[in-house]
Amino acid sequence: MDSLKEKNILIGKEPKNGRLMVAIQGSGKSGVIGDLGSVPDSVSRCKPAEGVAHAKISINHKGEMRIYNLKPANVTYVNGAEIETKMITPDATIELGKDRYPISLSVVIETAKKLAALQQPADAKPEEKKEKYNISHLAKVYDDYEAEIERITLEQQKMNRRRMLPIMIGSLSGIASPILASVVAASTLYVSMPVAVISFALYFMNYRKKDTSYQDRKAASEKLMDEYVCPCCNKYLGSYPYKVLTKQYSMTCPYCKCEWVE
């Protein structure tokens, strides 16, 4: 266990082949466990370069282990109970996702040990240079969020205009019906009744369409919180636009203090 002390082990679904992926964060080393397609979709993908995974096991200087559920949308169980974070022992039962995909902690640890052994030769001196994390992908994450919010706003404006149309027609008909009735020498009722029917039909048609703007905004915000995170510690970086974010924090994570590059 000494080779894993003060390291973070990322666990999640292999993006292409659907096996269980294990990676030591920041090492560039990863391995896979199990058969092709054996991990269900309820387990989040593991992307070591971006610091993204379903769960993370942190091992302190004493060799004690703590597991973290990395995303709000994820589900992680320890000994049958859903957790966000929990200290674990080597005999702990761990399950990932709503499908409760079981993982063998001992196999994960052994895989991580092998990765740690590959990280550098036994006689190599540890690098003094701090690892830097690329955050350029966050620009697209925020641009996609802004585009979705703009789409929702425009759609809501269009819906509001459509819903105002019957009211406007009804108001105009109240003014125009007496004048039109006098011109065609007919009862005001005969003139206003068709307009009222049309107004009611438009009103009914427009209000049948459900306004989903609240749910759509909530989904967009949740997606931003899920993806707009530091690639090292996976903490949400707030709602600052990308360009403001890089200046606000001077290319350094406000939580784990890792250095960012573009």
Summary of the structure (lengths in Angstrom):
residues: 262
radius of gyration: 28.8
end to end distance: 34.5
largest distance: 105.9
contacts: 732
relative contact order: 0.12
helix: 43%
strand: 21%
